[in-house]
Amino acid sequence: MHAQGWYRDPFHRHEDRYFSDGHPTELVRDGAAETMDPPPDGPMPEAVTEVPLPPAPEGEDLLRADEVAWVPTAFEAATGAVTEAANTSLPLWPSPEVTAEE
């Protein structure tokens, strides 16, 4: 598997460097600041170490049983269209009938 995502910068020029398909990119970050810095030419001096994800605050990763994660817009419900951001694993909720007269 190729490195994909944020890893500690193996060149030690920044805190983290973004990797795509196993290759270092020019996207780097130090703290919360993201900038661009092309990786140096040549092989990486060491193996990459993945940046651990911070833990979710207590209960922040949970949904209540009665909480709706996504509700289609009237257009989506009427036409059956969904947006890319929509969670298509959820059922489409009933919506008011849309008629040609409206």
N, CA, C and O atoms as a DFTB+ gen file, in Angstrom:
408 C
 N C O
     1  1       0.843      -1.179       0.000
     2  2       0.000       0.000       0.000
     3  2       0.888       1.242       0.000
     4  3       1.875       1.303       0.733
     5  1       0.543       2.216      -0.809
     6  2       1.320       3.443      -0.925
     7  2       0.830       4.476       0.078
     8  3      -0.355       4.545       0.403
     9  1       1.771       5.274       0.557
    10  2       1.432       6.339       1.506
    11  2       0.474       7.317       0.848
    12  3       0.714       7.782      -0.266
    13  1      -0.612       7.625       1.546
    14  2      -1.623       8.567       1.056
    15  2      -2.103       9.365       2.244
    16  3      -2.686       8.808       3.174
    17  1      -1.865      10.664       2.223
    18  2      -2.312      11.519       3.312
    19  2      -1.142      12.208       3.991
    20  3      -0.061      12.339       3.417
    21  1      -1.375      12.645       5.220
    22  2      -0.358      13.384       5.967
    23  2       0.583      12.437       6.686
    24  3       0.157      11.509       7.374
    25  1       1.894      12.696       6.510
    26  2       2.948      11.939       7.172
    27  2       3.970      12.921       7.713
    28  3       4.071      14.051       7.238
    29  1       4.734      12.479       8.721
    30  2       5.816      13.316       9.227
    31  2       6.787      13.547       8.064
    32  3       7.058      12.632       7.286
    33  1       7.300      14.753       7.953
    34  2       8.199      15.082       6.852
    35  2       9.516      14.329       7.029
    36  3      10.272      14.623       7.955
    37  1       9.800      13.359       6.152
    38  2      11.035      12.580       6.303
    39  2      12.285      13.411       5.997
    40  3      13.395      12.985       6.316
    41  1      12.124      14.584       5.389
    42  2      13.256      15.457       5.081
    43  2      13.559      16.418       6.236
    44  3      14.567      17.124       6.211
    45  1      12.686      16.442       7.246
    46  2      12.840      17.280       8.443
    47  2      12.902      18.768       8.116
    48  3      13.563      19.537       8.814
    49  1      12.218      19.164       7.061
    50  2      12.136      20.584       6.727
    51  2      10.873      21.204       7.321
    52  3      10.820      22.413       7.549
    53  1       9.850      20.369       7.573
    54  2       8.571      20.807       8.126
    55  2       8.064      19.723       9.062
    56  3       8.630      18.632       9.124
    57  1       6.990      20.027       9.794
    58  2       6.423      19.014      10.683
    59  2       5.838      17.855       9.879
    60  3       6.158      16.692      10.125
    61  1       4.972      18.187       8.910
    62  2       4.283      17.152       8.135
    63  2       4.384      17.468       6.649
    64  3       4.562      18.620       6.254
    65  1       4.268      16.422       5.834
    66  2       4.253      16.571       4.381
    67  2       3.170      15.647       3.841
    68  3       3.016      14.523       4.319
    69  1       2.412      16.120       2.838
    70  2       1.341      15.321       2.248
    71  2       1.933      14.384       1.199
    72  3       2.734      14.796       0.360
    73  1       1.524      13.117       1.260
    74  2       1.963      12.104       0.304
    75  2       0.789      11.680      -0.562
    76  3      -0.337      11.547      -0.083
    77  1       1.068      11.470      -1.843
    78  2       0.056      11.011      -2.789
    79  2       0.627       9.815      -3.547
    80  3       1.657       9.921      -4.213
    81  1      -0.051       8.686      -3.437
    82  2       0.373       7.452      -4.109
    83  2       1.829       7.113      -3.787
    84  3       2.574       6.658      -4.655
    85  1       2.224       7.336      -2.544
    86  2       3.557       6.986      -2.087
    87  2       4.632       8.013      -2.351
    88  3       5.790       7.803      -1.988
    89  1       4.271       9.126      -2.979
    90  2       5.258      10.152      -3.327
    91  2       5.027      11.418      -2.506
    92  3       3.885      11.839      -2.319
    93  1       6.117      12.030      -2.011
    94  2       5.956      13.289      -1.275
    95  2       5.527      14.398      -2.222
    96  3       6.021      14.489      -3.346
    97  1       4.608      15.239      -1.767
    98  2       4.150      16.378      -2.560
    99  2       4.755      17.650      -1.990
   100  3       5.494      17.610      -1.006
   101  1       4.441      18.771      -2.608
   102  2       4.950      20.053      -2.120
   103  2       4.086      20.635      -1.001
   104  3       4.455      21.654      -0.417
   105  1       2.947      20.016      -0.688
   106  2       2.060      20.511       0.373
   107  2       2.625      20.099       1.726
   108  3       2.786      18.912       2.012
   109  1       2.923      21.098       2.556
   110  2       3.504      20.855       3.881
   111  2       2.729      21.650       4.924
   112  3       1.975      22.566       4.596
   113  1       2.928      21.285       6.171
   114  2       2.315      22.061       7.243
   115  2       3.203      22.059       8.477
   116  3       3.922      21.104       8.774
   117  1       3.112      23.173       9.170
   118  2       3.776      23.371      10.450
   119  2       2.712      23.905      11.387
   120  3       2.261      25.040      11.234
   121  1       2.310      23.107      12.344
   122  2       1.183      23.468      13.196
   123  2      -0.071      23.478      12.341
   124  3      -0.354      22.491      11.661
   125  1      -0.829      24.564      12.357
   126  2      -2.053      24.672      11.556
   127  2      -1.805      25.364      10.221
   128  3      -2.714      25.450       9.396
   129  1      -0.575      25.864       9.992
   130  2      -0.269      26.599       8.763
   131  2       0.173      25.646       7.660
   132  3       1.147      24.910       7.817
   133  1      -0.557      25.666       6.532
   134  2      -0.194      24.855       5.374
   135  2       0.434      25.756       4.320
   136  3      -0.081      26.833       4.023
   137  1       1.547      25.306       3.761
   138  2       2.242      26.047       2.715
   139  2       2.746      25.062       1.673
   140  3       2.479      23.863       1.758
   141  1       3.473      25.571       0.692
   142  2       4.057      24.736      -0.355
   143  2       5.575      24.793      -0.258
   144  3       6.158      25.866      -0.100
   145  1       6.207      23.631      -0.354
   146  2       7.658      23.532      -0.387
   147  2       7.997      22.231      -1.110
   148  3       7.813      21.150      -0.552
   149  1       8.489      22.324      -2.342
   150  2       8.785      21.094      -3.091
   151  2       9.763      20.203      -2.324
   152  3      10.690      20.700      -1.685
   153  1       9.555      18.889      -2.390
   154  2      10.490      17.990      -1.706
   155  2      11.854      18.040      -2.390
   156  3      11.935      18.288      -3.593
   157  1      12.928      17.805      -1.630
   158  2      14.254      17.802      -2.240
   159  2      14.397      16.651      -3.236
   160  3      13.703      15.639      -3.134
   161  1      15.297      16.819      -4.191
   162  2      15.578      15.745      -5.138
   163  2      16.278      14.597      -4.418
   164  3      16.944      14.795      -3.402
   165  1      16.116      13.414      -4.956
   166  2      16.790      12.257      -4.393
   167  2      15.863      11.415      -3.543
   168  3      14.696      11.753      -3.348
   169  1      16.394      10.316      -3.042
   170  2      15.568       9.401      -2.239
   171  2      15.243       9.988      -0.869
   172  3      15.922      10.890      -0.379
   173  1      14.203       9.457      -0.276
   174  2      13.829       9.888       1.071
   175  2      14.857       9.329       2.053
   176  3      15.263       8.173       1.933
   177  1      15.277      10.140       3.019
   178  2      16.310       9.692       3.949
   179  2      15.835       8.650       4.962
   180  3      16.655       7.983       5.593
   181  1      14.521       8.506       5.119
   182  2      13.993       7.549       6.099
   183  2      12.577       7.150       5.717
   184  3      11.955       7.779       4.861
   185  1      12.075       6.107       6.352
   186  2      10.704       5.649       6.109
   187  2       9.732       6.696       6.638
   188  3      10.053       7.455       7.553
   189  1       8.556       6.723       6.056
   190  2       7.564       7.706       6.478
   191  2       6.752       7.189       7.664
   192  3       6.516       5.990       7.810
   193  1       6.336       8.129       8.500
   194  2       5.521       7.820       9.673
   195  2       4.222       8.588       9.546
   196  3       4.226       9.813       9.425
   197  1       3.104       7.866       9.573
   198  2       1.793       8.500       9.425
   199  2       1.494       9.409      10.613
   200  3       1.813       9.083      11.756
   201  1       0.881      10.544      10.326
   202  2       0.467      11.471      11.380
   203  2      -0.798      10.901      12.012
   204  3      -1.783      10.680      11.308
   205  1      -0.796      10.657      13.320
   206  2      -1.997      10.112      13.953
   207  2      -3.133      11.127      13.941
   208  3      -2.916      12.325      14.119
   209  1      -4.342      10.631      13.730
   210  2      -5.525      11.490      13.785
   211  2      -5.815      11.837      15.233
   212  3      -5.706      10.976      16.106
   213  1      -6.184      13.083      15.506
   214  2      -6.533      13.431      16.886
   215  2      -7.827      12.713      17.272
   216  3      -8.709      12.532      16.433
   217  1      -7.941      12.309      18.521
   218  2      -9.169      11.628      18.930
   219  2     -10.364      12.581      18.876
   220  3     -10.233      13.778      19.135
   221  1     -11.513      12.037      18.540
   222  2     -12.735      12.843      18.515
   223  2     -13.109      13.194      19.955
   224  3     -12.979      12.358      20.849
   225  1     -13.571      14.424      20.184
   226  2     -14.022      14.774      21.532
   227  2     -15.114      13.803      21.982
   228  3     -15.853      13.261      21.160
   229  1     -15.203      13.596      23.256
   230  2     -16.137      12.624      23.821
   231  2     -17.539      12.778      23.243
   232  3     -18.186      13.807      23.437
   233  1     -18.001      11.764      22.542
   234  2     -19.353      11.742      22.000
   235  2     -19.530      12.464      20.681
   236  3     -20.611      12.386      20.096
   237  1     -18.512      13.171      20.180
   238  2     -18.640      13.935      18.946
   239  2     -18.767      13.041      17.717
   240  3     -19.256      13.488      16.679
   241  1     -18.335      11.788      17.820
   242  2     -18.393      10.893      16.668
   243  2     -19.672      10.052      16.666
   244  3     -19.791       9.108      15.884
   245  1     -20.612      10.383      17.524
   246  2     -21.853       9.619      17.631
   247  2     -23.025      10.405      17.064
   248  3     -23.037      11.635      17.112
   249  1     -24.017       9.689      16.525
   250  2     -25.268      10.297      16.093
   251  2     -26.377       9.786      16.992
   252  3     -26.404       8.609      17.353
   253  1     -27.273      10.658      17.345
   254  2     -28.453      10.223      18.094
   255  2     -29.372       9.466      17.162
   256  3     -29.362       9.715      15.957
   257  1     -30.154       8.563      17.677
   258  2     -31.062       7.769      16.856
   259  2     -32.099       8.639      16.154
   260  3     -32.558       8.293      15.066
   261  1     -32.475       9.767      16.764
   262  2     -33.486      10.628      16.153
   263  2     -32.865      11.793      15.366
   264  3     -33.589      12.675      14.904
   265  1     -31.546      11.805      15.211
   266  2     -30.879      12.871      14.480
   267  2     -30.833      12.540      12.992
   268  3     -30.459      11.434      12.603
   269  1     -31.214      13.500      12.174
   270  2     -31.198      13.298      10.733
   271  2     -29.863      13.794      10.207
   272  3     -29.514      14.959      10.396
   273  1     -29.110      12.913       9.546
   274  2     -27.801      13.286       9.032
   275  2     -27.920      14.046       7.716
   276  3     -27.096      14.911       7.420
   277  1     -28.939      13.726       6.929
   278  2     -29.098      14.376       5.624
   279  2     -30.551      14.264       5.197
   280  3     -31.162      13.200       5.295
   281  1     -31.089      15.363       4.728
   282  2     -32.454      15.397       4.209
   283  2     -32.370      16.009       2.817
   284  3     -31.770      17.071       2.652
   285  1     -32.957      15.366       1.815
   286  2     -32.866      15.927       0.460
   287  2     -33.618      17.248       0.347
   288  3     -34.579      17.494       1.076
   289  1     -33.169      18.085      -0.569
   290  2     -33.884      19.322      -0.842
   291  2     -35.170      18.963      -1.585
   292  3     -35.347      17.818      -2.001
   293  1     -36.058      19.925      -1.751
   294  2     -37.308      19.670      -2.470
   295  2     -37.006      19.225      -3.897
   296  3     -37.664      18.323      -4.416
   297  1     -36.015      19.850      -4.535
   298  2     -35.648      19.468      -5.903
   299  2     -35.154      18.023      -5.949
   300  3     -35.572      17.248      -6.809
   301  1     -34.260      17.662      -5.017
   302  2     -33.722      16.294      -4.991
   303  2     -34.831      15.274      -4.766
   304  3     -34.855      14.225      -5.410
   305  1     -35.749      15.580      -3.853
   306  2     -36.838      14.661      -3.566
   307  2     -37.785      14.534      -4.759
   308  3     -38.267      13.441      -5.054
   309  1     -38.054      15.646      -5.443
   310  2     -38.996      15.630      -6.560
   311  2     -38.416      14.942      -7.790
   312  3     -39.133      14.258      -8.521
   313  1     -37.106      15.125      -8.020
   314  2     -36.501      14.580      -9.234
   315  2     -35.748      13.281      -9.003
   316  3     -35.402      12.583      -9.955
   317  1     -35.497      12.959      -7.755
   318  2     -34.704      11.768      -7.460
   319  2     -33.212      12.040      -7.560
   320  3     -32.407      11.125      -7.390
   321  1     -32.829      13.290      -7.836
   322  2     -31.416      13.651      -7.945
   323  2     -30.817      13.793      -6.560
   324  3     -31.499      14.203      -5.620
   325  1     -29.557      13.459      -6.434
   326  2     -28.850      13.652      -5.170
   327  2     -27.546      14.361      -5.459
   328  3     -27.012      14.274      -6.564
   329  1     -27.035      15.064      -4.462
   330  2     -25.770      15.765      -4.623
   331  2     -24.629      14.836      -4.248
   332  3     -24.850      13.810      -3.604
   333  1     -23.413      15.186      -4.644
   334  2     -22.254      14.366      -4.311
   335  2     -22.042      14.285      -2.815
   336  3     -21.582      13.262      -2.307
   337  1     -22.367      15.340      -2.109
   338  2     -22.140      15.365      -0.674
   339  2     -23.198      14.585       0.099
   340  3     -23.064      14.381       1.305
   341  1     -24.230      14.156      -0.579
   342  2     -25.329      13.478       0.108
   343  2     -24.900      12.093       0.569
   344  3     -24.127      11.405      -0.098
   345  1     -25.413      11.709       1.706
   346  2     -25.176      10.361       2.201
   347  2     -26.248       9.474       1.587
   348  3     -27.371       9.423       2.090
   349  1     -25.921       8.786       0.525
   350  2     -26.918       8.014      -0.208
   351  2     -27.276       6.710       0.485
   352  3     -28.146       5.981       0.009
   353  1     -26.616       6.399       1.611
   354  2     -26.984       5.191       2.335
   355  2     -28.238       5.410       3.172
   356  3     -28.832       4.449       3.660
   357  1     -28.645       6.666       3.344
   358  2     -29.851       6.950       4.101
   359  2     -31.061       6.933       3.170
   360  3     -30.937       7.264       1.991
   361  1     -32.217       6.554       3.680
   362  2     -33.409       6.566       2.825
   363  2     -33.816       7.991       2.489
   364  3     -33.578       8.911       3.272
   365  1     -34.424       8.172       1.339
   366  2     -34.963       9.482       0.987
   367  2     -36.222       9.698       1.803
   368  3     -37.103       8.839       1.836
   369  1     -36.307      10.826       2.450
   370  2     -37.438      11.118       3.305
   371  2     -38.616      11.562       2.454
   372  3     -38.422      12.200       1.420
   373  1     -39.834      11.236       2.868
   374  2     -41.005      11.693       2.111
   375  2     -41.035      13.213       2.051
   376  3     -40.672      13.890       3.013
   377  1     -41.457      13.727       0.946
   378  2     -41.551      15.176       0.803
   379  2     -42.927      15.523       0.266
   380  3     -43.619      14.655      -0.267
   381  1     -43.341      16.793       0.397
   382  2     -44.631      17.202      -0.165
   383  2     -44.647      16.967      -1.670
   384  3     -43.620      17.072      -2.341
   385  1     -45.795      16.656      -2.172
   386  2     -45.939      16.427      -3.615
   387  2     -45.637      17.710      -4.372
   388  3     -46.090      18.788      -3.986
   389  1     -44.883      17.593      -5.435
   390  2     -44.585      18.733      -6.285
   391  2     -45.340      18.499      -7.581
   392  3     -45.184      17.463      -8.227
   393  1     -46.166      19.482      -7.958
   394  2     -46.954      19.333      -9.158
   395  2     -46.490      20.326     -10.215
   396  3     -45.779      21.280      -9.899
   397  1     -46.880      20.112     -11.449
   398  2     -46.482      20.991     -12.536
   399  2     -47.110      22.374     -12.397
   400  3     -46.601      23.343     -12.960
   401  1     -48.221      22.477     -11.645
   402  2     -48.918      23.741     -11.480
   403  2     -48.159      24.700     -10.562
   404  3     -48.373      25.911     -10.620
   405  1     -47.275      24.165      -9.715
   406  2     -46.577      25.003      -8.726
   407  2     -45.465      25.790      -9.348
   408  3     -44.779      26.543      -8.657
